[in-house]
Amino acid sequence: MELNYGIIGCGMMGQEHLRNIALLHGASVAAIFEPDPAMRAEAARLAPGAVMAESLAEVVRNPQVTCLLIASPNFLHLAQLEEIAALRPLPILCEKPLFTDPADAPRLARLRNLYPAPIWVAMEYRYMPPVAHLIREAQAATGGIKMLTIREHRFPFLEKVGDWNRFNRNSGGTLVEKCCHFFDLMRLIGGCNPVRVMASGGQAVNHLDESYGGERPDIWDHAYVIVDFESGLRAMLELCMFAEGARYQEEIAAVGPKGKIECLVPGPGRFWPAHLGAPPVPKVIVSPRDPKGPIELDVPVDPALLAAGDHNGSTFYQHQGFARAALGQQAPEVGLTDGWWAVAMGMAAQESAATGQAVDLTRATYAPR
């Protein structure tokens, strides 16, 4: 059976999805809804066989469409999921975050309880080859993870249609919009749920001289977040969005009584300075305590996948899994509860940084129940 995608939102990330769907065997794009003229034109170029629809409803009702991708701005995701549920519940791959307002958690709970088809939340970072390697080997390499550190040193937020990502009210805040990926990884690698979040963050460098309709952006550009888990695992995130000069963009390290495993992931190849030669190769490093001595492994990514997007090949691998779920061959690997936890952890971090107080996730009204 062939998958015929309907696309809701086709800006920068939606176009990355289009390029990766084109690499999938047995998949095509049947219809696209993208209201911005420039993004619509580029989407039509990338998927010339797709019908350019005038509304979400037109995409969902298209009889050729067998699954859906939501890649619209963050603050639209939940309402669009609800509209699809009312029109024609199809398998959905939904970009993160699932919602942006803590008060909307009960709406997501209703959707989770009633939606009859698979919904897969797009947590691409799980599928970056070096990250996936670390996930597979972490327990054996560490002897049981006790500490987990994730560091992302990267470029500032890119320009988006209507500049929606410059404001917390649209994105959910940096620790929701950007960092839900890392909170998802913490929970996946740790194998249990978080119980407490402490954070410090703010806006120090980026977007300070920008103005949109007379309003200055309030999106944060750096933070530290500490998360305690049910198992006793302690995890930390270090985010800096004015450090694009670094060789590696993401660095993840897991440590336990037996040793340490870490992975190093470069940023998008299109941003690597040409005069420095070839971009860095992703790496995994295992450092046992006995016998001492790091073991370093290159984890190269297929150049065709690197060319199709900015996420180290992960978008393609994610679509392979979603295709199996949409065809009824497996359950979603990243379900609504997973996506919800990632958002809740980000909201707790935003709250902690704003108030100076630790947040108890066992009591937070916006955490999954």
C-alpha positions as CSV (number, residue, x, y, z in Angstrom):
1,M,0.0,0.0,0.0
2,E,1.3,3.5,-0.9
3,L,1.3,6.4,1.5
4,N,-0.2,9.6,0.1
5,Y,0.7,12.5,2.4
6,G,-1.4,15.5,3.1
7,I,0.8,18.4,4.3
8,I,-0.5,21.1,6.7
9,G,2.1,23.9,6.7
10,C,5.0,23.9,4.4
11,G,7.6,26.4,5.5
12,M,11.2,25.6,6.3
13,M,10.5,22.4,8.2
14,G,7.7,21.3,6.0
15,Q,10.0,21.5,3.0
16,E,12.6,19.4,4.8
17,H,9.8,16.8,5.2
18,L,9.0,17.1,1.5
19,R,12.6,16.4,0.5
20,N,12.7,13.3,2.8
21,I,9.3,11.9,1.7
22,A,10.7,12.1,-1.8
23,L,13.4,9.6,-0.7
24,L,10.9,7.1,0.7
25,H,9.9,4.1,-1.3
26,G,6.1,3.9,-1.8
27,A,5.3,7.4,-0.6
28,S,4.1,10.6,-2.3
29,V,2.5,13.9,-1.5
30,A,-1.1,14.3,-2.6
31,A,-2.1,17.7,-1.2
32,I,-0.5,20.7,0.6
33,F,-2.1,23.5,2.5
34,E,0.4,26.5,2.9
35,P,-1.1,30.0,3.0
36,D,2.1,32.0,2.6
37,P,2.7,32.6,-1.2
38,A,6.4,32.2,-1.2
39,M,6.4,29.0,0.9
40,R,3.5,27.7,-1.2
41,A,5.5,28.3,-4.4
42,E,8.5,26.5,-3.1
43,A,6.4,23.6,-1.9
44,A,4.8,23.3,-5.3
45,R,8.3,23.1,-6.8
46,L,9.3,20.4,-4.5
47,A,6.1,18.4,-4.9
48,P,4.8,19.2,-8.4
49,G,2.2,16.4,-8.3
50,A,0.5,17.7,-5.2
51,V,-2.8,19.6,-5.2
52,M,-2.3,23.0,-3.6
53,A,-5.3,23.3,-1.2
54,E,-7.0,26.4,0.2
55,S,-7.6,25.0,3.7
56,L,-6.8,22.2,6.1
57,A,-10.2,20.8,5.6
58,E,-9.6,20.5,1.8
59,V,-6.5,18.4,2.5
60,V,-8.1,16.2,5.0
61,R,-11.1,15.5,2.8
62,N,-9.0,14.7,-0.3
63,P,-9.8,11.0,-1.0
64,Q,-6.2,10.5,-2.2
65,V,-4.7,11.4,1.1
66,T,-4.0,8.5,3.4
67,C,-1.9,10.2,6.1
68,L,-1.1,13.7,7.4
69,L,1.9,15.8,8.4
70,I,1.4,18.9,10.5
71,A,4.4,21.3,10.2
72,S,2.6,24.6,10.9
73,P,3.6,27.2,13.5
74,N,3.6,25.8,17.1
75,F,0.6,27.6,18.4
76,L,-1.6,26.0,15.6
77,H,-0.8,22.4,16.3
78,L,-3.4,21.5,18.9
79,A,-6.4,23.2,17.2
80,Q,-5.4,21.5,13.9
81,L,-5.3,18.1,15.5
82,E,-8.7,18.7,16.9
83,E,-10.1,19.8,13.6
84,I,-8.7,16.7,11.9
85,A,-10.3,14.6,14.6
86,A,-13.6,16.1,13.8
87,L,-13.3,15.8,10.0
88,R,-11.5,12.5,9.2
89,P,-9.1,10.9,11.7
90,L,-6.1,9.8,9.7
91,P,-2.6,8.7,10.8
92,I,-0.7,11.9,11.7
93,L,2.9,12.9,12.0
94,C,2.8,16.1,14.0
95,E,5.7,18.4,14.5
96,K,6.7,19.4,18.0
97,P,5.5,20.9,20.3
98,L,2.0,19.5,20.7
99,F,0.8,22.6,22.5
100,T,2.1,25.9,23.8
101,D,-0.2,27.1,26.6
102,P,-0.2,25.2,29.9
103,A,-4.0,25.7,30.1
104,D,-4.5,23.6,27.0
105,A,-3.3,20.3,28.6
106,P,-6.9,19.0,29.2
107,R,-7.6,19.4,25.5
108,L,-4.6,17.2,24.7
109,A,-5.8,14.7,27.2
110,R,-9.2,14.5,25.5
111,L,-7.5,14.1,22.1
112,R,-5.3,11.3,23.4
113,N,-8.2,9.4,24.8
114,L,-10.5,9.7,21.7
115,Y,-8.3,9.8,18.6
116,P,-8.7,6.4,16.8
117,A,-5.7,6.5,14.5
118,P,-1.9,6.7,15.2
119,I,-0.4,10.1,16.0
120,W,3.4,10.2,15.9
121,V,5.1,13.3,17.4
122,A,8.1,14.4,15.4
123,M,11.0,14.1,17.8
124,E,13.7,13.9,15.1
125,Y,16.7,13.9,17.4
126,R,16.0,10.4,18.5
127,Y,16.9,9.3,15.0
128,M,20.1,11.1,14.4
129,P,22.5,8.2,13.8
130,P,25.1,9.1,16.5
131,V,22.3,9.8,19.0
132,A,20.5,6.5,18.1
133,H,23.9,4.7,18.6
134,L,24.3,6.2,22.1
135,I,20.7,5.3,23.0
136,R,21.3,1.6,22.0
137,E,24.6,1.3,23.8
138,A,24.1,3.5,26.9
139,Q,23.0,1.0,29.4
140,A,25.8,-1.5,28.5
141,A,28.5,1.2,28.3
142,T,27.6,2.9,31.7
143,G,26.3,-0.1,33.7
144,G,23.2,1.9,34.4
145,I,23.0,5.6,33.8
146,K,23.3,7.9,36.9
147,M,24.1,11.2,35.2
148,L,23.0,12.5,31.7
149,T,24.2,15.8,30.2
150,I,23.0,17.3,27.0
151,R,24.7,20.4,25.6
152,E,23.5,22.3,22.5
153,H,25.7,25.2,21.3
154,R,24.1,26.5,18.1
155,F,23.0,29.4,15.9
156,P,20.1,31.8,16.8
157,F,16.5,31.1,15.8
158,L,16.1,31.4,12.0
159,E,13.6,33.7,10.3
160,K,10.1,32.2,10.0
161,V,7.0,33.3,8.2
162,G,5.4,36.2,10.0
163,D,8.3,36.1,12.6
164,W,6.1,33.9,14.8
165,N,9.1,32.3,16.5
166,R,10.2,35.6,18.0
167,F,7.6,35.5,20.8
168,N,6.9,33.2,23.7
169,R,3.2,33.4,23.2
170,N,3.5,31.8,19.7
171,S,6.3,29.2,20.3
172,G,5.7,28.2,24.0
173,G,9.1,29.7,24.8
174,T,12.6,28.5,23.9
175,L,12.6,25.7,26.5
176,V,9.4,24.3,24.9
177,E,10.0,25.1,21.3
178,K,13.6,24.1,21.0
179,C,14.4,22.0,24.0
180,C,11.4,19.6,24.0
181,H,13.7,17.5,21.8
182,F,16.2,17.2,24.6
183,F,13.7,16.6,27.3
184,D,12.3,13.8,25.2
185,L,15.8,12.3,24.9
186,M,16.3,12.5,28.7
187,R,13.1,10.6,29.3
188,L,13.8,8.1,26.6
189,I,17.4,7.4,27.7
190,G,16.5,7.4,31.4
191,G,13.6,5.0,30.8
192,C,11.3,6.8,33.4
193,N,9.5,10.0,34.1
194,P,10.8,13.2,35.6
195,V,9.7,14.4,39.0
196,R,11.4,17.8,39.5
197,V,12.8,20.6,37.3
198,M,15.1,23.5,38.1
199,A,16.2,26.1,35.6
200,S,17.9,29.4,35.0
201,G,17.7,31.1,31.6
202,G,16.9,34.3,29.7
203,Q,17.7,36.5,26.7
204,A,21.2,37.9,26.7
205,V,22.4,38.4,23.1
206,N,19.9,37.5,20.3
207,H,17.1,39.6,18.8
208,L,17.6,42.5,21.2
209,D,17.7,45.0,18.4
210,E,14.7,43.6,16.5
211,S,11.2,45.0,16.5
212,Y,8.0,43.6,15.1
213,G,5.0,45.9,15.1
214,G,6.8,48.0,17.7
215,E,7.3,44.9,20.0
216,R,10.7,43.5,20.9
217,P,11.1,39.7,20.8
218,D,11.0,38.0,24.2
219,I,12.4,34.6,23.1
220,W,15.3,33.3,25.3
221,D,18.7,32.4,23.9
222,H,20.4,30.5,26.8
223,A,19.6,28.3,29.8
224,Y,20.7,25.7,32.2
225,V,18.1,23.1,33.2
226,I,18.4,20.3,35.8
227,V,15.9,17.4,35.9
228,D,15.5,14.8,38.6
229,F,13.9,11.5,37.6
230,E,11.9,8.8,39.4
231,S,14.9,6.4,39.2
232,G,17.3,8.8,40.8
233,L,18.8,9.8,37.5
234,R,20.0,13.4,37.3
235,A,20.0,15.1,33.9
236,M,21.2,18.5,32.8
237,L,20.7,20.6,29.7
238,E,23.0,23.5,28.7
239,L,21.6,25.6,25.9
240,C,23.4,28.5,24.1
241,M,22.0,29.9,20.9
242,F,24.9,32.3,20.2
243,A,27.6,29.7,19.8
244,E,27.4,28.7,16.2
245,G,31.2,28.9,15.9
246,A,31.5,25.5,17.6
247,R,32.7,22.4,15.8
248,Y,29.8,20.3,17.2
249,Q,26.3,21.5,17.8
250,E,25.0,18.8,20.2
251,E,27.1,16.8,22.7
252,I,25.4,14.2,24.9
253,A,27.1,12.3,27.7
254,A,25.8,9.5,29.9
255,V,27.8,8.2,32.9
256,G,27.3,5.3,35.2
257,P,29.4,3.0,37.5
258,K,30.9,1.2,34.6
259,G,31.9,4.1,32.3
260,K,30.8,6.9,30.1
261,I,29.4,7.1,26.6
262,E,29.0,10.3,24.6
263,C,28.1,11.5,21.1
264,L,29.1,14.5,19.1
265,V,26.7,15.8,16.5
266,P,27.6,18.6,14.0
267,G,25.1,21.3,13.0
268,P,23.6,21.6,9.5
269,G,26.3,21.2,6.8
270,R,25.0,24.2,4.9
271,F,26.2,26.4,7.8
272,W,29.7,25.0,7.9
273,P,32.3,27.5,6.6
274,A,33.6,26.2,3.2
275,H,37.2,27.4,3.9
276,L,37.4,24.9,6.7
277,G,37.0,22.0,4.4
278,A,34.6,19.1,4.9
279,P,32.1,19.4,7.8
280,P,32.9,17.4,11.0
281,V,31.9,13.7,11.1
282,P,29.5,12.7,14.0
283,K,31.2,10.6,16.6
284,V,30.4,8.3,19.5
285,I,33.0,7.9,22.3
286,V,32.9,5.1,24.9
287,S,35.2,5.6,28.0
288,P,35.2,2.6,30.3
289,R,36.6,3.0,33.8
290,D,38.5,-0.2,33.7
291,P,40.5,-0.6,31.6
292,K,40.8,3.1,31.0
293,G,41.0,4.4,27.5
294,P,38.4,6.1,25.3
295,I,37.2,4.2,22.2
296,E,36.2,6.6,19.4
297,L,33.9,5.7,16.6
298,D,32.9,7.7,13.5
299,V,29.2,7.6,12.7
300,P,28.9,9.0,9.2
301,V,25.5,9.9,7.7
302,D,24.4,9.2,4.1
303,P,25.2,12.3,2.1
304,A,21.8,12.1,0.4
305,L,20.1,12.3,3.8
306,L,22.3,15.2,4.9
307,A,21.4,17.1,1.7
308,A,17.7,16.5,2.4
309,G,17.6,18.5,5.7
310,D,19.2,20.1,8.7
311,H,18.8,17.2,11.2
312,N,21.6,14.8,10.5
313,G,19.5,12.4,8.5
314,S,17.0,11.9,11.3
315,T,13.9,13.2,9.4
316,F,14.2,10.3,6.9
317,Y,14.6,7.6,9.5
318,Q,11.6,9.1,11.4
319,H,9.5,8.9,8.3
320,Q,10.4,5.3,7.8
321,G,9.0,4.5,11.3
322,F,6.0,6.7,10.8
323,A,5.2,4.8,7.5
324,R,5.2,1.5,9.3
325,A,2.8,3.0,12.0
326,A,0.5,4.5,9.4
327,L,0.3,1.2,7.6
328,G,-0.6,-0.6,10.8
329,Q,2.7,-2.5,11.1
330,Q,3.7,-1.0,14.5
331,A,2.6,1.5,17.1
332,P,4.0,5.0,17.0
333,E,7.5,5.1,18.7
334,V,6.8,8.7,19.9
335,G,3.2,8.9,20.9
336,L,1.0,11.7,22.4
337,T,2.1,10.9,25.9
338,D,5.8,11.2,24.9
339,G,5.2,14.5,23.1
340,W,3.2,15.7,26.1
341,W,5.9,14.9,28.6
342,A,8.5,16.8,26.5
343,V,6.3,19.9,26.5
344,A,5.5,19.6,30.2
345,M,9.2,19.4,31.0
346,G,9.9,22.5,28.9
347,M,7.0,24.4,30.6
348,A,8.3,23.4,34.0
349,A,11.8,24.7,33.0
350,Q,10.3,28.0,31.7
351,E,8.3,28.3,35.0
352,S,11.3,27.5,37.2
353,A,13.6,30.0,35.4
354,A,10.9,32.7,35.6
355,T,10.1,32.2,39.3
356,G,13.5,31.0,40.7
357,Q,11.7,28.0,42.3
358,A,12.0,24.3,41.5
359,V,8.9,22.8,39.9
360,D,7.4,19.6,41.2
361,L,6.1,17.8,38.1
362,T,4.1,15.3,40.1
363,R,1.8,18.3,40.9
364,A,2.0,20.4,37.8
365,T,-1.4,20.7,36.2
366,Y,0.1,20.6,32.7
367,A,2.0,17.3,33.2
368,P,0.5,14.1,31.8
369,R,-1.8,12.0,34.0
